Amino acid sequence: MMNILNIALKELFGMFIDDGALALLALLLIAAVAVLVKFAHVDALLVAVLFLLACLLILAESLARAARRKFQRR
């Protein structure tokens, strides 16, 4: 019974979040940007540029990880 419940929870999680590391990094990035804007009083344009670059870096890392997994299966 626990195995079925475990599989069901993984499938439910997978429907919304396919890549857990990507989701976690995105949440951490959003938190870091919020801290920079709220407490460090960093210029909004600089934060926007840093946010864009960090998003691209996170997506590139996720793509590289997915490609490694795909080619390791073959």
N, C-alpha and C positions, 0 to 999 in steps of 0.2 A: 504494500500500500504506500509506503514512504517513497519507493522508487517512482511510482506513478505520479505522486504529488510533486516530487522533485523535477521530473520531466515536464509536468504541466507548468510549474513555475518558471522553468527555463524557457519554455516556449512562449509564455506570456511576456517575459522580459525581452525575449528576442523579437517580439512583434513591434515593440516600441524602441528598443535600443539594440541594434545589431552589433555594434562595436562598443563595448563597455569602456575601454580605455579612451576612445574618442569622446564619449560623453563625459567622462570624468575630467579629462583635460579641458574640455569646453567650459565646464562648470568652474574649474579652478581659474581659468582665464577670466571669466566674468567676475569672479570674486576679486581677483587681483586688480582688474580695471576699476571696480567699485572702490577698493581701498585707495588706489592712486587718486581717483577723482575726489573722494570724500575727505581723506585725511592728508594726503601729500600735496593737494592743490596743484596738480600737474596740469599744464595747458591742455585744453580739450582736443586741439588739433594733434598734438603729440600723442595723446592717449589713443586717438582714433587711428593714427598711423601704426602705433605699436600693436593695437588690437588687430588690425588688418594683417600685419606681418605675422603675428602669433597665430592667427587663424590659418593662414596659408601654411605655416610650419607644421601645425598640428595635423592639417589635412594631408600634407606631404608625408608625414611620418605614418599616418594611418594607411595611406595608399601603399607605402613601401612595405609595411607589415603585412597587409593583405596580399600583396604580390609574392612576398616570401612564403606565406602559408600556401598559396595556390601552387607555386612551383615546387614546393617540398612534397606535395601530395603525389606528384607525377612520378 
